Amino acid sequence: MKTFHPSESEPTRLDVVLVSFLGISRAQVQKRIIAGDITVNGEVPSSAHILVSSKDLLGVSDATPQAINVNPPAPLTILFEDADVIVVEKASGTLVHPTGVQNPHESTLMDAVLAHFPPMAGVGGDPLRSGVVHRLDREASGVLIFAKHEKAHAWLKHQFKTRKTEKYYDVLVLGYVKDESGTITFPIARSANGGRMAARPLSQEGKDAITHYKVVSRYSSSTLLRVQIETGRTHQIRAHFFALGHPVAGDTLYTQKNLKQSSTPRLFLHAAELRITLPTGELSPFTAALPQELQTFLATLKPFPITTTNVVV
């Protein structure tokens, strides 16, 4: 194994350093990290995005990189396609794009879209995020849009950045949500606790995050909401409702010991609708019905009991 210290004195992303040192693409760097061919201070890094500097010792295996056999992409559920975009329905459990920490044999939604439309490779400037303009958590499901070329990518990114999109989610949260509707504005920052995000008081630092919600149905120990987010922070919905004391049903990361845990088969978070202006100038709504496993689960829940003390006149 060859070892070296990066020439950069300031912290720099590992993949950027290796692209320069090895003369290979970022996608190839990612594959070598997944294969265990790269070390940082004697350990295999958790991500290609970690920061390294001249103080760190990097190692590169002398062995010829072996091809990684990736499982065939899952069939695509295409909701809409034209010359600019592909709108798909993401299934729960599927990664949107490679992250560097998944099983090296695991295919992603991006892989499936690329198999359907190979010219999308590299769109957006990062081969590990080809065509990607927004994301959903692995456990979430629902509507997702990909850009097929650079102009479309720039157009769609601008729509999200300037908050001109409308994003609606079906979310089941634990407990009784008191208000029929509301808005959550806690800033969100990365937590030191196990990869979670933290919703902080307005007086503390964090990225602004805005979540609106309306009650759809009430059950004996949970509440079904229609949620709209103006911002797209990592884990925004999950972190915001956890901060309110109403974690999303089926969430294994944002949990509260004092609340009765739900038996839902998965995270109950579904991107039900995306309204966005396409590069053609047309404002288009794209929808995905609630997955059958979540519909089946809802049918098992007991409605919130209506008594003379809680009827609103």
Summary of the structure (lengths in Angstrom):
residues: 313
radius of gyration: 21.8
end to end distance: 75.1
largest distance: 75.9
contacts: 947
relative contact order: 0.12
helix: 19%
strand: 27%
